[in-house]
Amino acid sequence: MKYRLSMLVALIVSPALVLAQSSQKPSSFTLDDCIKYALENSVDIKNATIDEEIADARVKETRGIGLPQVDATVGLLHNQKLPRFFLQKSPSNPFAADLPGNEGDVYAMENFFQLKSSGNAQVSVSQILFDGSYLVGLRAANAYRELSVRSTKRTKEETVQNVTKAFYAVLINKDRMELFDNNIARVDSLLKTTEALQRNGFAESIEVDRIRVTLNNLVAERDKFYNLQELGLEVLKFQMNYPMNQSLDVEGDIASLQVDEAVLQNYELNWDYTQRSDYQLLEANRNLQELDVKNKFSTALPSLSAFANFGYTTQSPDLGGVFKTNSPTPATDLIGPDKWYSFSSFGVNLNIPIFSGLQRSYRLQQAKLNLMKVENSFTSLKSAIDLEVRQAAINYLNAIKSLESQRENSTLAANIARVTKIKYEQGVGSNLEVIDAEAALKEAQTNYYNALYDALIAKVDLDKAYGKLLPQGETETK
């Protein structure tokens, strides 16, 4: 009975849950929400962040070179046939004095100094005391990490730029669709009024047809805009790395967007090339190249290291004897049984490079030439930044002027369309004047929204040119 009751509840609740999930509204994002989501989920930024972690690991790896290096080895060896050793018969050689033959003869003797099987267990410790390349490598590892951080910042800027442009396109088109609905409602009202006038004999059928053509064109264009809006949302989701199978909506007030000359004036205050991520990236590259020059030079310096070895060794006629003591001989300072005996050694190594066939000299020359190329890149980059800043400023100012002009034109065209409709309804205006006024209003509105989009895109390009794209918290170097 309980089982049947549980199944009945599940059958009732499951469709309700599905219906509730399907009726959920799409997530609504502001521009800040879109940017934040993209910075947290963009694949490019995730990969750039991973590169930072790789750089951190490389820094620690380089530091580890300067720490003591400890290795342990254990080995077993069995010689199936030992190599013979050679000696020459000589009165001064006690091993060959009693051998047959003449003085000066050479003999190959069985190797009785070594047993066939041996074992060895050893611990080796080494420590760098001085190495110029290691010291430069430490600085280079930190410089490499700084390079990865700068690269991440540039990736974030590109992501913010793409997301912002896609968001503005969707936001403006969303406002335009509302305007389309208003225009359709207004023309539809005019159509009904004209149809009423026709039925009463005050208008001709051709006047109704003209207005109907205008209404049909508006509806068709609105439907096309709806499709374009869906495409724009897909582009925005792609730039954000938002799930493509989930709904997304944007929210924002176009009137609140600051697009005026004051923005440019604020940007020009205390402007410096170092505010640009590409300039910072080139500085990091220069730092790395300078360290490469120092590294090539340091290879000619002496290096000093210390070492120590400690272990145990034994030998036996067979491999099994390595693990046991076969001889009961008591141990003395000179002789003992076949057990494991310890050994140890320590010392220092001083390596002094003297002559490398001029290889070091040519490596240093190549590093210096590469540094010169980086220095030349600064001149080219500064010129490119100057051009981009100037071009962005001019485009922004032109876009502002065009926006102001088109905003005024849109207001005037709306007023003309309103007055023309009133005159037509009162019988003192013609149908053609109304159609022309509606067409002029539609064109003025289209020009206004195009100018608004151009101004917002010009503002984004201006932000990029002056290095102002990223939110304040994202501009700080880790």
Secondary structure as the mmCIF struct_conf table of DSSP 4:
data_model
#
loop_
_struct_conf.conf_type_id
_struct_conf.id
_struct_conf.beg_label_comp_id
_struct_conf.beg_label_asym_id
_struct_conf.beg_label_seq_id
_struct_conf.end_label_comp_id
_struct_conf.end_label_asym_id
_struct_conf.end_label_seq_id
HELX_RH_AL_P HELX_RH_AL_P1 LYS A 2 SER A 22
TURN_TY1_P TURN_TY1_P1 SER A 23 SER A 23
HELX_LH_PP_P HELX_LH_PP_P1 GLN A 24 PRO A 26
STRN STRN1 SER A 27 PHE A 29
HELX_RH_AL_P HELX_RH_AL_P2 LEU A 31 ASN A 41
HELX_RH_AL_P HELX_RH_AL_P3 VAL A 43 ILE A 65
TURN_TY1_P TURN_TY1_P2 GLY A 66 GLY A 66
BEND BEND1 LEU A 67 LEU A 67
HELX_LH_PP_P HELX_LH_PP_P2 PRO A 68 PRO A 68
STRN STRN2 GLN A 69 HIS A 78
BEND BEND2 GLN A 80 LYS A 81
HELX_LH_PP_P HELX_LH_PP_P3 LEU A 82 ARG A 84
STRN STRN3 PHE A 85 GLN A 88
TURN_TY1_P TURN_TY1_P3 PRO A 91 SER A 92
TURN_TY1_P TURN_TY1_P4 PRO A 94 ASP A 98
BEND BEND3 LEU A 99 GLY A 101
TURN_TY1_P TURN_TY1_P5 GLU A 103 GLY A 104
STRN STRN4 VAL A 106 MET A 109
BEND BEND4 PHE A 113 GLN A 114
BEND BEND5 LYS A 116 LYS A 116
STRN STRN5 SER A 117 PHE A 130
HELX_RH_AL_P HELX_RH_AL_P4 GLY A 132 ARG A 199
TURN_TY1_P TURN_TY1_P6 ASN A 200 GLY A 201
BEND BEND6 PHE A 202 ALA A 203
HELX_RH_AL_P HELX_RH_AL_P5 SER A 205 MET A 240
TURN_TY1_P TURN_TY1_P7 ASN A 241 ASN A 241
TURN_TY1_P TURN_TY1_P8 MET A 244 ASN A 245
BEND BEND7 GLN A 246 GLN A 246
STRN STRN6 LEU A 248 VAL A 250
HELX_RH_3T_P HELX_RH_3T_P1 ILE A 254 SER A 256
BEND BEND8 LEU A 257 LEU A 257
BEND BEND9 ASP A 260 ASP A 260
HELX_RH_AL_P HELX_RH_AL_P6 GLU A 261 GLU A 268
TURN_TY1_P TURN_TY1_P9 LEU A 269 ASN A 270
HELX_RH_3T_P HELX_RH_3T_P2 TYR A 273 GLN A 275
BEND BEND10 ARG A 276 ARG A 276
HELX_RH_AL_P HELX_RH_AL_P7 SER A 277 SER A 298
TURN_TY1_P TURN_TY1_P10 THR A 299 ALA A 300
BEND BEND11 LEU A 301 LEU A 301
STRN STRN7 SER A 303 SER A 316
BEND BEND12 PRO A 317 ASP A 318
HELX_RH_3T_P HELX_RH_3T_P3 LEU A 319 PHE A 323
BEND BEND13 LYS A 324 LYS A 324
HELX_LH_PP_P HELX_LH_PP_P4 THR A 329 ALA A 331
BEND BEND14 ASP A 333 LEU A 334
BEND BEND15 ASP A 338 LYS A 339
STRN STRN8 TYR A 341 ASN A 351
TURN_TY1_P TURN_TY1_P11 GLY A 357 LEU A 358
HELX_RH_AL_P HELX_RH_AL_P8 GLN A 359 GLU A 425
TURN_TY1_P TURN_TY1_P12 GLN A 426 GLY A 427
BEND BEND16 VAL A 428 GLY A 429
HELX_RH_AL_P HELX_RH_AL_P9 ASN A 431 ALA A 465
TURN_TY1_P TURN_TY1_P13 TYR A 466 GLY A 467
BEND BEND17 LEU A 470 LEU A 470
HELX_RH_3T_P HELX_RH_3T_P4 GLN A 472 GLU A 474
BEND BEND18 THR A 475 GLU A 476
#
